[in-house]
Amino acid sequence: MDLIPNNKLIDLTGKTAIVTGGSLGIGYGISYRLAEAGAQVIIANRNEEEGKKAVSEITEKGFKAQSIKADVSQEEDIKNLVKQTLSAFGSIDILINNAGIYPFSLLSEMTAEMFDKVIATNLRGVFLEEKLLI
């Protein structure tokens, strides 16, 4: 089955989207499809090189994307993400809270420190993003 190009389904021209964890997997798919629909996409993730690679792949297709290094569990990183996005594009119209982690270990082997990191990224990160955009 062929995918229908997003620009044939929906027009997001002039809209700005932030996709946390947007450089790999589902996040990359979301980033790509938003850009394909005309949105200016900010890919926010902790790994700067992965972000740059994703942006390169998206922009090679003629779409608009930028990468901003941000750890969603850190309030200062989220503030910087919002500030840089507003500076570059003037608005934030779409926010995709996609960033999430889970350690590759059994629960019985997980340390409290590992658990705290998961909670900080998967829950606190969403809270910080929403709080700073309201």
C-alpha positions in Angstrom: 0.0 0.0 0.0 1.4 3.4 -1.0 1.3 6.3 1.5 -0.6 9.3 0.4 1.7 12.3 0.7 0.7 14.5 3.7 0.6 17.6 1.6 -2.4 15.9 -0.2 -4.1 15.2 3.1 -3.4 18.3 5.2 -1.7 21.7 4.7 0.4 22.8 7.7 2.3 25.5 5.7 3.3 28.3 8.1 2.9 26.2 11.2 5.7 25.4 13.6 6.0 22.0 15.2 8.2 20.8 18.0 8.8 17.0 18.2 10.6 15.8 21.2 12.5 12.7 20.6 12.0 13.4 16.9 15.2 12.0 15.4 14.5 8.3 15.6 11.7 5.7 15.2 8.2 7.0 15.6 9.4 10.5 16.5 11.3 10.6 13.2 8.2 9.4 11.3 6.1 12.2 13.0 8.8 14.8 12.2 9.0 13.7 8.6 5.2 13.7 8.0 4.7 17.1 9.7 7.5 18.6 7.5 6.0 16.9 4.4 2.7 18.6 5.2 4.4 21.9 5.2 5.2 22.5 8.9 8.5 24.0 10.0 9.7 21.2 12.3 12.0 21.5 15.4 13.5 18.2 16.3 14.3 18.2 20.0 16.4 15.5 21.5 19.4 14.8 23.7 21.7 13.4 21.0 22.9 16.3 18.8 24.3 14.1 16.1 21.1 12.1 15.7 19.2 15.4 15.5 21.4 16.7 12.8 21.2 13.5 10.8 17.4 13.6 10.9 17.3 17.2 9.9 19.6 16.5 7.0 17.4 13.7 5.7 14.3 15.8 6.0 15.8 18.9 4.4 17.3 16.9 1.5 13.6 16.3 0.5 13.0 20.0 0.4 11.2 20.3 3.7 11.9 22.6 6.6 13.5 21.3 9.8 16.0 22.3 12.5 17.5 20.4 15.4 17.8 21.8 18.9 19.6 19.8 21.6 17.3 19.4 24.6 16.8 17.0 27.5 13.1 17.2 28.3 13.7 16.4 32.0 15.7 19.6 32.4 13.7 22.8 32.8 16.4 25.0 31.5 16.7 22.9 28.3 12.9 23.3 27.7 13.1 27.0 28.3 15.9 27.2 25.8 14.0 25.1 23.3 11.0 27.4 23.5 13.1 30.5 23.3 15.1 29.3 20.2 11.9 28.1 18.5 10.1 31.4 19.0 13.2 33.3 17.9 13.5 31.3 14.7 9.8 31.0 13.8 7.8 33.3 16.0 5.2 30.8 17.2 4.7 27.2 18.4 1.6 25.7 16.9 2.1 22.0 17.4 3.8 20.1 20.2 4.4 16.4 20.0 5.5 15.0 23.4 7.3 11.9 22.0 10.5 11.7 24.0 10.6 8.7 26.2 13.1 6.2 27.6 13.2 2.8 29.2 16.4 1.1 30.4 17.2 -2.2 28.7 17.1 -4.2 31.9 14.7 -6.3 33.9 12.6 -4.4 36.5 14.3 -6.6 39.2 17.7 -5.3 38.0 16.6 -1.6 37.7 18.2 0.8 40.2 16.4 3.6 41.8 18.6 6.0 39.8 17.5 4.4 36.6 13.9 4.6 37.6 14.2 8.3 38.5 15.7 9.0 35.0 12.8 7.2 33.4 10.2 9.2 35.4 12.1 12.5 34.8 12.0 12.0 31.0 8.7 10.3 30.5 6.6 12.2 33.1 8.4 15.4 34.2 9.4 16.2 30.7 5.8 16.3 29.5 4.8 18.4 32.5 7.7 20.9 31.8 6.9 21.2 28.1 3.2 21.9 28.8 3.8 24.2 31.7 6.3 26.4 29.7 4.0 26.6 26.7 0.8 27.7 28.5 
